[in-house]
Amino acid sequence: MCARENSIDIVEKSNVPYTADDAGKFKTIAIFDCRGVEPVEFSPRTGWKVLSADNGQAFEDVDLSEDDWVEYDQKNKNSVGIYEFASKFVKLKK
């Protein structure tokens, strides 16, 4: 019998933050090394960290499973949020 191993690894040092300056456009925030698999959909769920702009509050373990997230920044006294979360996978050529 033939056993096939598949794996997805995050390429070291490929993670970058998505900032307010990136709003409204797609940006590569991580690069994956995929062997034997091709990802087609991403479900963000929990565990995200959000930093409010302008030296604001940090929010830990943010849940993006609903595609929208809203909180209140006590430091800056304003509402902050992530709306209509969208993602896509782009195949990179080696």
Secondary structure, DSSP 8 states (H G I E B T S, - for coil): ------EEEE-TT------GGGTTS------EEEES---------S-EEEE-TTT--EEEEE--TTS-EEEEETTTTEEEEE-S----------
